[in-house]
Amino acid sequence: MSTHPSPTTAETPTPTDPIAQSAQRPTPILEVFKDRLGETADFPVREGLTQLNNGSYGCAPVVVRAAQEYLQQQLEGDAVRFFKRDLEFYSDDARRALSEFVGAPLTDLALVPNGTFAVSTILANLDLNPGDEILITDHEYMATMNELERVCKRSGASLSIAKLPFPEITEDLAVERILGAITPKTRYALLSHIASASAYILPLERIIPELKAKGIKVIIDGAHAPGQLKLNITQLGCDWYAASCHKWLATPKGTGFVYAHPDVQKDFKPLALSCRVHENRIDRAPFLCDFDYVGTNDYSANLSIPVAIAHLGAQLQGGWDALYQRNHDLVMQGASIVRDALGITTAPPESMTGSMVSIPIPGTPTKGTIYDDSLWDALYAKHNIQVPVWAIPNVHPRAMRISAQLFNTIEDYEKLAKALKAELG
């Protein structure tokens, strides 16, 4: 006999809620886990491992994983009901939590498996013609570059690339280089909110208004932003925003969202069209219907987003604002320790740094047998430290990116500094 709470409860819809609701719905996941939200976050990092690469895949704490498991039991307990009825309610709950957290109307948010999927979906929906240009920087994520290559080959469009130096950067220089790469053919701009390999936070509040004033539509790749920065997507003024939640928001793997401004939602479709896309409903916009169900899949990771937001927000007095500050301060201190150990004096400005920092690494890069660089291999195999060492393609030959999450302490960076001295001499 199941010990889980009953999956349904009677509830009167809130009249002001823009998403139509029914009188019968599954119990909201936050209600199910309300007594566990304040538990100390238990991150299942392997014992003995110094995990300094939260930026790649993140780590979901025990309570959040329990929420996913509960949702999976609801799915398997009655899959027909789950997919045909309950999924919409759970999706609305996830969107409602995200809406407040990222500063965007819930009706403009679609749930997707990850940031790569989100960017690919946006690019597939663009109206591109031969001769059109897409403005990017040379710090974009490789998955984005691969998708851009495919899109440009198919459409005849091309790229205009703004070159940003590493590690010597300033906000003024970033703005100057990006705006200086605009040409009369530029129709779209695709920029990372936080660049993956270099960890730069771009000053979008200065860049986006200039792009929009020139009639350029703006796509923001915010894969690293939710949970690392306090967001207000509406205030940014972009047309699309793509993000992952499994990194800094600590949701299970397979979580992300696409924000689409109402002006660009018409005919905006997911990469896969389900058997329901042809249905026209007066109670629900196609943008929500089409993305909420794209065929039989395990949607439980995205549906656990409300628990992740509430659980991590309960870890420190001061909530998420305190968590942002704690992780930022820790990675700044950690980066200083590592730079001192290596004799490096250059660093990006603090205003362009969130909860991760990239540091140039001396020596000639050599391919590792497991990871991208032999130094990465050595730090993992000999010192039990997980930290990426890689090239920033066409920008810098060798860099190390360190992260700070709740499970990290200053001793982690001291250990890394000692290991680097041993390996680099």
C-alpha positions as a Markdown table, in Angstrom:
| # | Residue | x | y | z |
|---|---|---|---|---|
| 1 | Met | 0.0 | 0.0 | 0.0 |
| 2 | Ser | 1.4 | 3.4 | -1.0 |
| 3 | Thr | 2.2 | 5.8 | 1.9 |
| 4 | His | 2.2 | 8.8 | -0.4 |
| 5 | Pro | -0.5 | 11.5 | 0.0 |
| 6 | Ser | -3.6 | 11.3 | -2.1 |
| 7 | Pro | -2.9 | 12.7 | -5.6 |
| 8 | Thr | -6.1 | 14.8 | -5.7 |
| 9 | Thr | -7.8 | 17.4 | -3.8 |
| 10 | Ala | -10.7 | 19.8 | -4.4 |
| 11 | Glu | -9.5 | 23.3 | -5.0 |
| 12 | Thr | -11.3 | 26.5 | -6.2 |
| 13 | Pro | -9.4 | 28.2 | -9.0 |
| 14 | Thr | -8.1 | 31.7 | -8.2 |
| 15 | Pro | -10.2 | 34.1 | -10.3 |
| 16 | Thr | -7.2 | 36.3 | -11.2 |
| 17 | Asp | -5.0 | 33.4 | -12.4 |
| 18 | Pro | -4.5 | 33.8 | -16.2 |
| 19 | Ile | -4.3 | 30.0 | -16.6 |
| 20 | Ala | -7.7 | 28.4 | -16.5 |
| 21 | Gln | -8.0 | 25.8 | -13.8 |
| 22 | Ser | -10.5 | 23.0 | -13.0 |
| 23 | Ala | -12.1 | 22.3 | -9.6 |
| 24 | Gln | -10.3 | 18.9 | -9.4 |
| 25 | Arg | -6.6 | 18.8 | -9.6 |
| 26 | Pro | -3.6 | 16.9 | -8.2 |
| 27 | Thr | -2.2 | 18.1 | -4.9 |
| 28 | Pro | 0.5 | 20.7 | -5.7 |
| 29 | Ile | 4.0 | 19.3 | -5.1 |
| 30 | Leu | 4.8 | 22.2 | -2.7 |
| 31 | Glu | 1.9 | 21.1 | -0.6 |
| 32 | Val | 3.1 | 17.5 | -0.5 |
| 33 | Phe | 6.6 | 18.5 | 0.6 |
| 34 | Lys | 5.8 | 21.5 | 2.7 |
| 35 | Asp | 7.2 | 19.9 | 5.9 |
| 36 | Arg | 10.5 | 19.0 | 4.2 |
| 37 | Leu | 11.4 | 22.3 | 2.5 |
| 38 | Gly | 13.3 | 23.6 | 5.6 |
| 39 | Glu | 15.5 | 20.6 | 5.9 |
| 40 | Thr | 19.2 | 21.2 | 5.5 |
| 41 | Ala | 20.1 | 20.6 | 1.9 |
| 42 | Asp | 21.8 | 17.2 | 1.5 |
| 43 | Phe | 23.8 | 17.1 | -1.7 |
| 44 | Pro | 24.9 | 13.6 | -2.5 |
| 45 | Val | 28.4 | 14.5 | -3.7 |
| 46 | Arg | 30.6 | 11.3 | -3.5 |
| 47 | Glu | 32.4 | 11.1 | -0.2 |
| 48 | Gly | 36.0 | 12.3 | -0.5 |
| 49 | Leu | 35.4 | 14.1 | -3.8 |
| 50 | Thr | 36.1 | 17.9 | -3.9 |
| 51 | Gln | 33.4 | 19.0 | -6.4 |
| 52 | Leu | 34.4 | 22.3 | -7.9 |
| 53 | Asn | 32.5 | 21.9 | -11.2 |
| 54 | Asn | 28.9 | 22.6 | -10.3 |
| 55 | Gly | 28.7 | 24.7 | -13.5 |
| 56 | Ser | 28.5 | 21.7 | -15.8 |
| 57 | Tyr | 25.7 | 19.5 | -14.4 |
| 58 | Gly | 24.9 | 20.7 | -10.9 |
| 59 | Cys | 23.8 | 18.4 | -8.1 |
| 60 | Ala | 20.2 | 17.8 | -6.9 |
| 61 | Pro | 19.8 | 17.6 | -3.1 |
| 62 | Val | 17.9 | 14.7 | -1.5 |
| 63 | Val | 14.6 | 16.6 | -0.9 |
| 64 | Val | 14.4 | 17.7 | -4.5 |
| 65 | Arg | 15.1 | 14.2 | -5.8 |
| 66 | Ala | 12.4 | 12.9 | -3.4 |
| 67 | Ala | 9.9 | 15.3 | -5.0 |
| 68 | Gln | 10.8 | 13.9 | -8.5 |
| 69 | Glu | 10.4 | 10.3 | -7.2 |
| 70 | Tyr | 6.9 | 11.2 | -5.8 |
| 71 | Leu | 5.9 | 12.7 | -9.2 |
| 72 | Gln | 7.2 | 9.6 | -11.0 |
| 73 | Gln | 5.0 | 7.4 | -8.7 |
| 74 | Gln | 2.0 | 9.5 | -9.7 |
| 75 | Leu | 2.9 | 9.0 | -13.3 |
| 76 | Glu | 3.3 | 5.3 | -13.1 |
| 77 | Gly | 0.3 | 4.9 | -10.8 |
| 78 | Asp | -2.0 | 6.1 | -13.5 |
| 79 | Ala | -0.2 | 7.2 | -16.6 |
| 80 | Val | -3.3 | 7.9 | -18.6 |
| 81 | Arg | -4.6 | 10.4 | -16.0 |
| 82 | Phe | -1.2 | 11.9 | -15.5 |
| 83 | Phe | -0.6 | 12.7 | -19.2 |
| 84 | Lys | -4.1 | 13.6 | -20.1 |
| 85 | Arg | -5.0 | 15.7 | -17.0 |
| 86 | Asp | -2.5 | 16.1 | -14.2 |
| 87 | Leu | 0.5 | 17.1 | -16.3 |
| 88 | Glu | -1.1 | 20.5 | -17.1 |
| 89 | Phe | -1.7 | 21.3 | -13.4 |
| 90 | Tyr | 1.8 | 20.3 | -12.4 |
| 91 | Ser | 3.3 | 22.3 | -15.3 |
| 92 | Asp | 1.3 | 25.4 | -14.3 |
| 93 | Asp | 2.6 | 25.0 | -10.7 |
| 94 | Ala | 6.2 | 24.8 | -12.0 |
| 95 | Arg | 5.7 | 27.9 | -14.3 |
| 96 | Arg | 4.1 | 29.8 | -11.4 |
| 97 | Ala | 7.2 | 29.2 | -9.2 |
| 98 | Leu | 9.5 | 30.0 | -12.1 |
| 99 | Ser | 7.6 | 33.2 | -13.0 |
| 100 | Glu | 8.3 | 34.8 | -9.6 |
| 101 | Phe | 11.9 | 33.5 | -9.5 |
| 102 | Val | 13.0 | 34.7 | -12.9 |
| 103 | Gly | 10.8 | 37.7 | -13.3 |
| 104 | Ala | 8.7 | 36.8 | -16.3 |
| 105 | Pro | 4.9 | 36.2 | -16.8 |
| 106 | Leu | 4.0 | 32.6 | -16.3 |
| 107 | Thr | 2.1 | 32.6 | -19.6 |
| 108 | Asp | 5.4 | 33.4 | -21.4 |
| 109 | Leu | 7.3 | 30.4 | -20.0 |
| 110 | Ala | 7.6 | 27.0 | -21.6 |
| 111 | Leu | 9.2 | 24.1 | -19.9 |
| 112 | Val | 11.9 | 22.2 | -21.9 |
| 113 | Pro | 14.5 | 19.5 | -21.0 |
| 114 | Asn | 17.6 | 21.9 | -20.8 |
| 115 | Gly | 19.3 | 25.0 | -22.1 |
| 116 | Thr | 20.7 | 23.4 | -25.2 |
| 117 | Phe | 17.2 | 22.2 | -26.2 |
| 118 | Ala | 15.9 | 25.7 | -25.4 |
| 119 | Val | 18.4 | 27.5 | -27.7 |
| 120 | Ser | 17.9 | 24.9 | -30.5 |
| 121 | Thr | 14.1 | 25.5 | -30.3 |
| 122 | Ile | 14.5 | 29.2 | -30.6 |
| 123 | Leu | 16.9 | 29.0 | -33.5 |
| 124 | Ala | 14.6 | 26.5 | -35.3 |
| 125 | Asn | 11.8 | 29.1 | -35.1 |
| 126 | Leu | 13.7 | 32.1 | -36.5 |
| 127 | Asp | 12.8 | 33.6 | -39.8 |
| 128 | Leu | 16.2 | 33.6 | -41.5 |
| 129 | Asn | 17.0 | 34.3 | -45.1 |
| 130 | Pro | 20.2 | 34.3 | -47.2 |
| 131 | Gly | 22.3 | 37.3 | -46.3 |
| 132 | Asp | 20.9 | 37.7 | -42.8 |
| 133 | Glu | 23.4 | 37.9 | -39.9 |
| 134 | Ile | 23.3 | 36.6 | -36.3 |
| 135 | Leu | 25.5 | 38.5 | -33.9 |
| 136 | Ile | 27.3 | 36.4 | -31.3 |
| 137 | Thr | 30.5 | 36.5 | -29.3 |
| 138 | Asp | 33.5 | 34.2 | -29.5 |
| 139 | His | 32.6 | 32.9 | -25.9 |
| 140 | Glu | 29.4 | 31.1 | -26.9 |
| 141 | Tyr | 28.8 | 27.5 | -25.8 |
| 142 | Met | 29.9 | 24.9 | -28.3 |
| 143 | Ala | 26.5 | 23.3 | -28.5 |
| 144 | Thr | 25.2 | 26.7 | -29.6 |
| 145 | Met | 27.9 | 27.1 | -32.1 |
| 146 | Asn | 27.1 | 23.7 | -33.6 |
| 147 | Glu | 23.4 | 24.5 | -33.8 |
| 148 | Leu | 24.2 | 27.9 | -35.4 |
| 149 | Glu | 26.3 | 26.2 | -38.0 |
| 150 | Arg | 23.4 | 23.9 | -39.0 |
| 151 | Val | 20.9 | 26.8 | -39.0 |
| 152 | Cys | 23.2 | 29.0 | -41.1 |
| 153 | Lys | 23.9 | 26.2 | -43.6 |
| 154 | Arg | 20.2 | 25.6 | -44.0 |
| 155 | Ser | 19.1 | 29.2 | -44.3 |
| 156 | Gly | 22.0 | 30.9 | -46.0 |
| 157 | Ala | 22.5 | 33.2 | -43.0 |
| 158 | Ser | 25.9 | 34.0 | -41.5 |
| 159 | Leu | 27.5 | 35.0 | -38.2 |
| 160 | Ser | 29.0 | 38.3 | -37.0 |
| 161 | Ile | 31.4 | 37.5 | -34.2 |
| 162 | Ala | 32.3 | 40.0 | -31.5 |
| 163 | Lys | 35.7 | 39.1 | -30.0 |
| 164 | Leu | 36.1 | 39.4 | -26.2 |
| 165 | Pro | 39.5 | 38.9 | -24.6 |
| 166 | Phe | 40.3 | 36.6 | -21.7 |
| 167 | Pro | 41.0 | 37.2 | -18.9 |
| 168 | Glu | 41.4 | 41.0 | -19.4 |
| 169 | Ile | 37.9 | 42.3 | -19.7 |
| 170 | Thr | 35.8 | 45.2 | -18.6 |
| 171 | Glu | 32.1 | 45.9 | -18.9 |
| 172 | Asp | 32.9 | 48.9 | -21.2 |
| 173 | Leu | 35.0 | 46.7 | -23.4 |
| 174 | Ala | 32.4 | 44.0 | -23.7 |
| 175 | Val | 29.7 | 46.6 | -24.6 |
| 176 | Glu | 32.1 | 48.2 | -27.2 |
| 177 | Arg | 33.0 | 44.9 | -28.9 |
| 178 | Ile | 29.5 | 43.6 | -29.1 |
| 179 | Leu | 27.9 | 46.8 | -30.4 |
| 180 | Gly | 30.8 | 47.3 | -32.7 |
| 181 | Ala | 30.1 | 43.9 | -34.4 |
| 182 | Ile | 26.7 | 45.1 | -35.6 |
| 183 | Thr | 26.3 | 45.4 | -39.4 |
| 184 | Pro | 23.4 | 46.5 | -41.6 |
| 185 | Lys | 22.6 | 42.8 | -42.1 |
| 186 | Thr | 22.3 | 42.0 | -38.4 |
| 187 | Arg | 18.8 | 40.7 | -37.7 |
| 188 | Tyr | 19.3 | 38.7 | -34.6 |
| 189 | Ala | 21.7 | 38.6 | -31.6 |
| 190 | Leu | 22.4 | 35.5 | -29.5 |
| 191 | Leu | 24.4 | 36.3 | -26.4 |
| 192 | Ser | 25.2 | 34.3 | -23.3 |
| 193 | His | 24.0 | 35.9 | -20.0 |
| 194 | Ile | 26.9 | 34.0 | -18.4 |
| 195 | Ala | 29.5 | 32.6 | -20.8 |
| 196 | Ser | 30.1 | 29.0 | -20.1 |
| 197 | Ala | 33.9 | 28.6 | -20.4 |
| 198 | Ser | 35.0 | 32.1 | -19.4 |
| 199 | Ala | 32.3 | 32.6 | -16.8 |
| 200 | Tyr | 31.8 | 36.2 | -17.9 |
| 201 | Ile | 28.5 | 37.9 | -16.9 |
| 202 | Leu | 27.7 | 40.2 | -19.8 |
| 203 | Pro | 26.2 | 43.6 | -19.0 |
| 204 | Leu | 23.0 | 42.9 | -20.8 |
| 205 | Glu | 21.1 | 45.8 | -19.3 |
| 206 | Arg | 23.4 | 48.0 | -21.3 |
| 207 | Ile | 23.6 | 45.9 | -24.5 |
| 208 | Ile | 20.0 | 44.8 | -25.1 |
| 209 | Pro | 18.4 | 48.3 | -25.3 |
| 210 | Glu | 21.0 | 49.3 | -28.0 |
| 211 | Leu | 20.3 | 46.2 | -30.0 |
| 212 | Lys | 16.5 | 46.7 | -29.8 |
| 213 | Ala | 16.9 | 50.3 | -30.8 |
| 214 | Lys | 18.4 | 49.1 | -34.1 |
| 215 | Gly | 15.5 | 46.6 | -34.7 |
| 216 | Ile | 17.6 | 43.5 | -33.8 |
| 217 | Lys | 15.7 | 40.7 | -32.1 |
| 218 | Val | 17.6 | 39.4 | -29.0 |
| 219 | Ile | 18.1 | 35.8 | -27.8 |
| 220 | Ile | 19.7 | 35.3 | -24.5 |
| 221 | Asp | 21.3 | 32.0 | -23.5 |
| 222 | Gly | 20.9 | 31.9 | -19.8 |
| 223 | Ala | 21.9 | 28.3 | -19.2 |
| 224 | His | 24.0 | 29.3 | -16.1 |
| 225 | Ala | 21.8 | 32.1 | -14.8 |
| 226 | Pro | 18.9 | 30.7 | -12.8 |
| 227 | Gly | 20.2 | 30.2 | -9.2 |
| 228 | Gln | 23.4 | 32.0 | -9.9 |
| 229 | Leu | 22.0 | 35.5 | -10.5 |
| 230 | Lys | 18.8 | 37.3 | -9.4 |
| 231 | Leu | 16.8 | 37.5 | -12.6 |
| 232 | Asn | 14.2 | 39.8 | -14.0 |
| 233 | Ile | 13.8 | 38.7 | -17.6 |
| 234 | Thr | 11.0 | 41.1 | -18.4 |
| 235 | Gln | 13.2 | 44.0 | -17.3 |
| 236 | Leu | 16.0 | 42.8 | -19.5 |
| 237 | Gly | 13.8 | 43.3 | -22.6 |
| 238 | Cys | 14.9 | 40.4 | -24.7 |
| 239 | Asp | 12.7 | 38.5 | -27.2 |
| 240 | Trp | 13.7 | 35.1 | -26.0 |
| 241 | Tyr | 15.5 | 33.7 | -23.0 |
| 242 | Ala | 16.8 | 30.1 | -22.8 |
| 243 | Ala | 17.9 | 28.5 | -19.6 |
| 244 | Ser | 18.8 | 25.3 | -17.7 |
| 245 | Cys | 17.7 | 24.7 | -14.1 |
| 246 | His | 19.8 | 21.6 | -13.2 |
| 247 | Lys | 22.9 | 23.7 | -12.7 |
| 248 | Trp | 22.5 | 26.4 | -10.0 |
| 249 | Leu | 18.9 | 25.8 | -9.2 |
| 250 | Ala | 19.8 | 22.2 | -8.3 |
| 251 | Thr | 16.8 | 20.6 | -10.0 |
| 252 | Pro | 17.1 | 17.0 | -11.4 |
| 253 | Lys | 18.7 | 16.6 | -14.8 |
| 254 | Gly | 16.4 | 17.3 | -17.7 |
| 255 | Thr | 15.1 | 20.8 | -16.6 |
| 256 | Gly | 14.9 | 24.1 | -18.4 |
| 257 | Phe | 12.7 | 26.7 | -19.9 |
| 258 | Val | 12.2 | 29.0 | -22.8 |
| 259 | Tyr | 10.8 | 32.5 | -22.3 |
| 260 | Ala | 9.2 | 34.0 | -25.4 |
| 261 | His | 7.9 | 37.6 | -25.4 |
| 262 | Pro | 4.2 | 37.7 | -26.5 |
| 263 | Asp | 5.2 | 39.4 | -29.7 |
| 264 | Val | 7.2 | 36.3 | -30.9 |
| 265 | Gln | 4.9 | 33.6 | -29.6 |
| 266 | Lys | 2.7 | 33.3 | -32.7 |
| 267 | Asp | 3.6 | 30.0 | -34.5 |
| 268 | Phe | 6.5 | 29.4 | -32.0 |
| 269 | Lys | 6.6 | 25.6 | -31.8 |
| 270 | Pro | 8.6 | 22.9 | -30.0 |
| 271 | Leu | 11.1 | 20.9 | -32.0 |
| 272 | Ala | 8.7 | 17.9 | -31.8 |
| 273 | Leu | 5.0 | 18.3 | -32.5 |
| 274 | Ser | 2.8 | 16.0 | -30.4 |
| 275 | Cys | -0.5 | 14.4 | -31.3 |
| 276 | Arg | -2.3 | 17.3 | -29.6 |
| 277 | Val | -0.9 | 20.3 | -31.5 |
| 278 | His | -3.9 | 20.4 | -33.9 |
| 279 | Glu | -6.3 | 20.9 | -31.0 |
| 280 | Asn | -7.6 | 24.4 | -30.5 |
| 281 | Arg | -8.6 | 25.3 | -27.0 |
| 282 | Ile | -10.3 | 28.4 | -25.8 |
| 283 | Asp | -9.0 | 28.0 | -22.3 |
| 284 | Arg | -5.3 | 27.7 | -23.0 |
| 285 | Ala | -2.8 | 29.3 | -25.4 |
| 286 | Pro | -1.1 | 27.0 | -27.9 |
| 287 | Phe | 2.3 | 28.2 | -26.6 |
| 288 | Leu | 1.5 | 26.4 | -23.3 |
| 289 | Cys | -0.3 | 23.4 | -24.7 |
| 290 | Asp | 2.3 | 22.6 | -27.3 |
| 291 | Phe | 5.3 | 22.7 | -25.0 |
| 292 | Asp | 3.7 | 21.0 | -21.9 |
| 293 | Tyr | 3.2 | 17.8 | -23.8 |
| 294 | Val | 5.5 | 16.7 | -26.6 |
| 295 | Gly | 4.8 | 13.0 | -26.4 |
| 296 | Thr | 5.4 | 10.3 | -23.8 |
| 297 | Asn | 8.3 | 11.3 | -21.6 |
| 298 | Asp | 9.3 | 11.7 | -17.9 |
| 299 | Tyr | 8.4 | 15.3 | -17.1 |
| 300 | Ser | 9.0 | 14.9 | -13.4 |
| 301 | Ala | 12.3 | 16.8 | -13.3 |
| 302 | Asn | 10.7 | 20.1 | -14.5 |
| 303 | Leu | 7.7 | 19.5 | -12.3 |
| 304 | Ser | 9.9 | 19.4 | -9.2 |
| 305 | Ile | 11.1 | 23.0 | -9.8 |
| 306 | Pro | 8.8 | 24.5 | -7.2 |
| 307 | Val | 10.4 | 22.3 | -4.5 |
| 308 | Ala | 14.0 | 23.2 | -5.6 |
| 309 | Ile | 13.3 | 26.9 | -5.5 |
| 310 | Ala | 11.7 | 26.7 | -2.0 |
| 311 | His | 14.1 | 24.2 | -0.6 |
| 312 | Leu | 17.3 | 26.1 | -1.6 |
| 313 | Gly | 15.7 | 29.4 | -0.7 |
| 314 | Ala | 15.2 | 28.1 | 2.9 |
| 315 | Gln | 18.8 | 27.2 | 3.5 |
| 316 | Leu | 20.1 | 30.6 | 4.6 |
| 317 | Gln | 18.6 | 33.4 | 6.6 |
| 318 | Gly | 17.9 | 35.9 | 3.9 |
| 319 | Gly | 16.8 | 33.4 | 1.3 |
| 320 | Trp | 18.0 | 33.4 | -2.2 |
| 321 | Asp | 19.6 | 36.8 | -1.9 |
| 322 | Ala | 21.8 | 35.5 | 0.8 |
| 323 | Leu | 22.6 | 32.4 | -1.2 |
| 324 | Tyr | 23.6 | 34.4 | -4.2 |
| 325 | Gln | 25.9 | 36.5 | -2.1 |
| 326 | Arg | 27.4 | 33.6 | -0.2 |
| 327 | Asn | 28.3 | 31.7 | -3.3 |
| 328 | His | 29.7 | 34.8 | -5.0 |
| 329 | Asp | 31.9 | 35.7 | -2.0 |
| 330 | Leu | 33.1 | 32.2 | -1.7 |
| 331 | Val | 34.2 | 31.8 | -5.3 |
| 332 | Met | 35.9 | 35.2 | -5.3 |
| 333 | Gln | 37.9 | 34.2 | -2.2 |
| 334 | Gly | 38.6 | 30.8 | -3.8 |
| 335 | Ala | 39.8 | 32.3 | -7.1 |
| 336 | Ser | 42.1 | 34.6 | -5.2 |
| 337 | Ile | 43.7 | 31.7 | -3.4 |
| 338 | Val | 44.2 | 29.8 | -6.7 |
| 339 | Arg | 45.6 | 32.9 | -8.5 |
| 340 | Asp | 48.0 | 33.5 | -5.7 |
| 341 | Ala | 49.2 | 29.9 | -5.9 |
| 342 | Leu | 49.8 | 30.3 | -9.7 |
| 343 | Gly | 51.3 | 33.8 | -9.6 |
| 344 | Ile | 48.4 | 35.2 | -11.7 |
| 345 | Thr | 47.4 | 38.8 | -11.3 |
| 346 | Thr | 44.7 | 39.3 | -14.0 |
| 347 | Ala | 41.1 | 38.8 | -13.2 |
| 348 | Pro | 37.7 | 39.8 | -14.6 |
| 349 | Pro | 35.9 | 42.6 | -12.7 |
| 350 | Glu | 33.7 | 41.5 | -9.8 |
| 351 | Ser | 30.6 | 42.9 | -11.5 |
| 352 | Met | 31.1 | 40.3 | -14.3 |
| 353 | Thr | 31.4 | 37.4 | -11.8 |
| 354 | Gly | 28.7 | 35.3 | -10.3 |
| 355 | Ser | 29.2 | 31.9 | -8.6 |
| 356 | Met | 32.0 | 30.7 | -10.9 |
| 357 | Val | 35.3 | 32.1 | -12.1 |
| 358 | Ser | 37.6 | 31.0 | -15.0 |
| 359 | Ile | 41.4 | 31.3 | -14.4 |
| 360 | Pro | 44.1 | 31.1 | -17.1 |
| 361 | Ile | 46.4 | 28.1 | -16.5 |
| 362 | Pro | 50.1 | 28.2 | -17.4 |
| 363 | Gly | 51.8 | 25.5 | -19.4 |
| 364 | Thr | 51.2 | 23.7 | -22.7 |
| 365 | Pro | 47.8 | 22.0 | -22.8 |
| 366 | Thr | 47.9 | 18.3 | -23.5 |
| 367 | Lys | 44.9 | 16.1 | -24.2 |
| 368 | Gly | 43.9 | 14.0 | -21.2 |
| 369 | Thr | 42.9 | 10.3 | -21.4 |
| 370 | Ile | 39.6 | 10.9 | -19.6 |
| 371 | Tyr | 38.9 | 14.6 | -19.7 |
| 372 | Asp | 39.8 | 17.5 | -21.9 |
| 373 | Asp | 43.3 | 18.2 | -20.4 |
| 374 | Ser | 45.9 | 16.1 | -18.7 |
| 375 | Leu | 45.9 | 18.5 | -15.8 |
| 376 | Trp | 42.2 | 17.8 | -15.3 |
| 377 | Asp | 43.0 | 14.1 | -15.3 |
| 378 | Ala | 45.7 | 14.5 | -12.8 |
| 379 | Leu | 43.7 | 16.6 | -10.4 |
| 380 | Tyr | 40.9 | 14.0 | -10.4 |
| 381 | Ala | 43.0 | 10.8 | -10.3 |
| 382 | Lys | 45.7 | 12.0 | -7.9 |
| 383 | His | 43.9 | 14.6 | -5.7 |
| 384 | Asn | 40.2 | 13.6 | -6.0 |
| 385 | Ile | 39.3 | 17.1 | -7.2 |
| 386 | Gln | 36.7 | 17.5 | -10.0 |
| 387 | Val | 37.4 | 20.8 | -11.8 |
| 388 | Pro | 37.4 | 21.5 | -15.5 |
| 389 | Val | 40.6 | 22.5 | -17.4 |
| 390 | Trp | 39.9 | 23.2 | -21.1 |
| 391 | Ala | 40.5 | 25.6 | -24.0 |
| 392 | Ile | 38.3 | 28.5 | -24.7 |
| 393 | Pro | 38.2 | 27.9 | -28.5 |
| 394 | Asn | 39.9 | 30.6 | -30.5 |
| 395 | Val | 40.2 | 32.8 | -27.3 |
| 396 | His | 42.6 | 31.2 | -24.9 |
| 397 | Pro | 44.5 | 27.8 | -25.0 |
| 398 | Arg | 44.0 | 26.8 | -21.3 |
| 399 | Ala | 41.7 | 27.8 | -18.5 |
| 400 | Met | 40.3 | 26.4 | -15.3 |
| 401 | Arg | 36.7 | 27.1 | -14.2 |
| 402 | Ile | 35.9 | 26.9 | -10.5 |
| 403 | Ser | 32.4 | 27.0 | -9.0 |
| 404 | Ala | 30.9 | 27.6 | -5.6 |
| 405 | Gln | 27.7 | 25.9 | -4.3 |
| 406 | Leu | 26.3 | 25.3 | -0.9 |
| 407 | Phe | 28.4 | 22.2 | -0.4 |
| 408 | Asn | 31.7 | 24.0 | -1.0 |
| 409 | Thr | 33.9 | 25.6 | 1.7 |
| 410 | Ile | 37.1 | 27.7 | 1.5 |
| 411 | Glu | 39.1 | 24.5 | 2.3 |
| 412 | Asp | 38.2 | 23.1 | -1.2 |
| 413 | Tyr | 40.0 | 26.0 | -2.9 |
| 414 | Glu | 43.0 | 25.7 | -0.6 |
| 415 | Lys | 43.2 | 22.0 | -1.5 |
| 416 | Leu | 43.0 | 22.9 | -5.2 |
| 417 | Ala | 45.8 | 25.5 | -4.8 |
| 418 | Lys | 48.1 | 22.9 | -3.1 |
| 419 | Ala | 47.4 | 20.3 | -5.8 |
| 420 | Leu | 48.1 | 22.8 | -8.6 |
| 421 | Lys | 51.4 | 23.7 | -7.1 |
| 422 | Ala | 52.3 | 20.0 | -7.0 |
| 423 | Glu | 51.2 | 19.3 | -10.6 |
| 424 | Leu | 52.5 | 22.5 | -12.2 |
| 425 | Gly | 55.6 | 23.0 | -10.1 |
